Amino acid sequence: MNFIRPKLQTSNKILQGIGIPHSALLSVIFGMMFLSFPLGAFVMFNSELGDDINFQFPINPFEIFSTGFDITIPLSFEIGDAFIVLWSIYIIFFTIAMFGPKDGFLKTMSSLLSHGTLKTKSNYMVAVTKWFSILILISAIINFIQEGFGVPTIPPVVENDLTKFFYVSLAPITEEISFRVILIGIPLFAFYSQRTSVKHFFKSLWSPSHYLLIFDSKKALILIILVAIFFGLSHVISGEPWSNGKFAQATASGIILGWLYFRFGLIPAILVHWGTNYFVFSYVNFISQISFISVDDAFSHSLINTMEIVFLISGVLSISILIINYFYSKQETALEI
């Protein structure tokens, strides 16, 4: 087994070499996410994004997208009030992710710099930034391949950019509760729970792998894939559908979000989804307003292009570290044997 030791040393050196640029990029993404909170508030309350409507626009009735269907709830409130509630919830989740569940974001990042290992279970925000960049990379690859075959990904037509920003901000909570908590969390509780108390039930829905005794994750993985396929289908066949090109992207995103929910809990899954929705659109809408260009044109702005490059490079490094860590663990196991 002596020939394995040089391989372990080589893998460790590679991890340390990748660790510095990877941690830097994750830190940049974290900083941009933090800045998106004031940018989003500006877009909602101080911009002309809505043209003839503003944050006082009444929503009645209230429509949400849940488990593949548009559900109408007989509630009435101003869009600004509802946005503040969502905004506050995301700040709370962001703060929890930044300081928990065990170590803070900076402490966890320092281990990446010194050892080349990423302890995602120690800090939610590291998992969020890493898997957000992986999701963006995979979505970009799928989009590139589909466009090569003449299959575009076209979003549904919206009547107003301000209401679109609100519903985009709402989706991470409603869709993660619907598709992950209800369609994954409850079945996992039924499969694996050995207790039936109400407290244990809600804890299991909050973080399945932490509170459920799951020795074989095959059932969980199959469930995650099936729900992800349904998640992809729901984007192209219900409500105000996307074009068919969205199916593959949404399905891949559903697998990543489902795995995050299963492995790390509800907060990382919501925040990664939040990243693809609120985070990205807060910058796009902000640029649209300060540059006096349309939202569609803002997606081609140099700042957005630079952000996308950062996400893609971070995604490549994140996947590389996952692969290296996988083979590193295999080599360690072989050495122990």
N, C-alpha and C positions, 0 to 999 in steps of 0.2 A: 504493500500500500504506500510505499515511500514516494512513488511517482505522482500520487495525488497531492502531496504537500506543495510542490511547485505550482500546481494548478490553482490551489487555494490561495497562495501568495499572489499569483498573477491576477486572479479575480478580485482580490482585496485591493490591489494597486489600481486596477481599472475603476473599481467603485469609488475609491478616493479621488481619482482623477476626474471622474464625471461629477462627483459630489459638489465641487465648488461652483461650476456653472449652473448645475441643476438647482442648488439651494438659492443661488442668486436670482434665477428666473422665477422660482416659486415665491421668493420674497417680493419681487416686482409685481407678480400677479396679485399677491396679498395686498400690497399697497394700492394697486388700482381698484381692487374690490372695495377697500376701505373708503377710497375717494368717491366711489359711486353713490354712496349714501347722500352727501350734499348735492351731488350733480342731479340725482333723481328727484330730490326735493325741489331744486331749482326748476327742473323741467315741468313738474306738476304745478307749482304755485307761482312761478315768476316768468314763465315763457309764454310765447304765443303759439305753442304747438297745436292747441285745439282750434285755432282760428276763431270761429264764432262762439265757442264754448270755453269755459275755464273750470277751475277746481270746484266751482259751485254747481256744476252740472248735476242734476238729480238722476239717480239710477232707480228706475221703478218699472218693471220688477227686476230683481237681481238674478242674473243668469250665471251659472257656473258649469264647467265641463267636468263631468264626473263619470268614471267607469265607462267611458266611451260615448256618453250621451250628454246633451245639453239639458240641464235641469233648471227650471224656473222657480225661484223662491219669492214669495210675495213680501218683499222688504223694500223700503224706500229710504235712501240716504244720499248725501252729496258725495261725489266721486273723491273729493279731497279728504273728507273724513275717513272714508274707507281706505284710502291710500295711506293715511297716517297710521291706521291700525296695522296694515300690512308692513309698513316701513318699520314700525316699532317691534313687531314680531321678528323681522329679519335681523334687526340690530341685536335683539336678545340672543337669537340663535348664533349670530356672528360672534358675539362676545363669549358665549359658552364654548364655541368651537376654538376660539383663540386661546383660551386658558385651560381647556380640558380635553379629555376626561382625566388625564394624569398629569402631564407636563404642559407647560406653556409652549407657544409656537416657537419662540426664539430658542428655548432650551432644546427642543426637538430638532430644530434646524442645525444647531451646533453639533449634534451627534452625526448628522449627515456630513458636515464639513470635516470632522475629525476622524470618523470611522467609515464613511461611505455608506452607512446603513440608514434607512429611512424608517423610523418607528412610527408608522401611521396609526397604530393602535394607541399610542401615547398622546397624540394630539389630533383632534378632528380637523383643524384648519390645514394641516399638512396633507391629510387625506383629501380634503376638498380641493385644494389648489392642484394637487397631483392628478387626481381623477378628472377634474375639470379640463385640464390641458389634454389628457388622453382622450376624453370624449370629443373635444374640438378637433383633434387630429384625426380620429376615426371618421367623424362626420365629414371632414374635408376630403379624406380619401374616397369615401363612398360617393360624395358629390362629384369628385373628379372623374371617377370611373363611370358613373351614370351619365354624366354629360358627354363623355366620349362615345356612348352608345345612343345619344340623342334623347336621354330621359332627364328632363330638367326638374328641379325642385322649386315649385312656385307656391308662395304662401297665399292664403285666402285674401280676397279683397276686403279692405276695412273702410268704413265710412269716415272715421276720424282718428287721427294719430294719437290724441290724448287718451281717448277711451281704449285704444289699442294698447298703449303703454300701461294703463291700469290693469287690463285683463292679462297682459303678458306678465305683470308683476304678481297677479293673483294665482296664476296657473301652477307655480311650483308647490304651493300649499295644497290646493284642491286636488291636483293630479297625484301628488305623492301620497296623500291620505287615501285617495280612491284606488289607485293602481298598486301601490306598495303596501300600505297598512291593511286595507280591506282584502285585496286579492292575493297578497303574499303573507302578510303577518298573521291573519286569522287562520288560514289553512296550516301554516307552520305550527301555530299553537295547538291546533287539533291533532297534527301528526306527532309532535314531540313533547308536549307538556305532560308532566307527571303530577301537576297540581291544578286545581280548578278554582282557586280563589280569585276574586275580582282584582285584587292588587297585583297578583302575579300575572293575570291576563293583560293588564295595561302595561306592566313592565315588559312583558314579552313582545307586545306590539311596538314598544318604544325602541327596543334593541334585541331582536330575536336571538342572535348568536350568543349574547351575553347571559340571557335569562333562561334559555331553553337548552336542554341536554341533547345536542345534535352531534352524534358520533359519525353519521354518514350523511354527507351533504348532497348526495346524488338527487334525492327527492327535492331538496330545496332548489338545486340548480335547474332541474327539469321544470319546476314550478315557475322559477324566475324567467326562463326562456319562453314558456307558454304565455305568461302575462305580458312579456315584452312584445311578442307577436301581436297579441290583442291590442297593446298600446300603439304599435305601429299601424295596425288596421284602423283603429279609431280615429287616427289623424287624417285618413283619406276617405272614409266612408260615412262619417257622422258630423253633425253640426255644420259649420262652415269649413269644408274640407280643404286640405292642401292638395297639390297634384300628386299623382301616384309615386313620384320620385321621393316623397317624404317617407314612404313606408319603411325602406331599408334604414334610413337615418334614425327614425323614431324607434324602430325595433332595436337597433344597436344601442341607442341611448337608454332604452328600457332595460336592456340586459345589464348595462353598467350601473344604472340607478338601482335596479333590483338587487344586484350584488352588493352595492354600497349599503343599502338598507339592511340586508341580511347580515353583512359582515360588521358594519360599524354603527348602524342604527339610523333613526329617522333624520336627525339633524344633518349629517353629511349628505344624505340623499337630497334633502330639501335644498341645501345650500349649493350643491353642484347644479341642480335644476335652476335655482335662482341665478347662478352664474351665467347660464346660457340664455336666460330671459331678462330679468331686471338689470343685471350688471352690464351686459352688452348693450341693451337698448337705452340705458341711462346715458352712456357715452354717445351713442349714435344720435339720439334725440337732442342732446346737449350741443353736439357739433352742428346739427341741423339748424339750431336756433342762433348760435353765435356766428355762424358762417352764412346765414340767410340762404340755405339750400334745402332741397327736399330731403326727406328721410331716406329715400332710395339712393339719392346721390351721396348722402353722408356715409353710407356703407362702403363707398369707394374712396373716402377721404384718407389722406396719408397717415393720419394718426390711427385710424381703425386698421389700416393695412399693417402698420408697425405693431399694433397690439396683436393682430392675428399671427404675425411672424413669431412673436414672443410665445404665444400659446402653442404654436406648432413645434417650435424647437423644444420647448418644455415637455410637450407630449412625447417627442422622440426620445428625449433623455429619460423620461419617466418609464416608458416601456422598456428601454434598454436596461435600466436598473432592475426592473421587475424580472427580466429574463436572466440577467447575471445573478441576481439573488436566488433565483430558482435553481440554477445549476450549481451555485455556491453551496446551497443547502443539501443538494444531492451529493456533492463531493464530500461534505462534512459527514453525512450519514454513512457513506461508503468507508470513510476513514475510521469511524467509530466501530463499524463491523469488522 
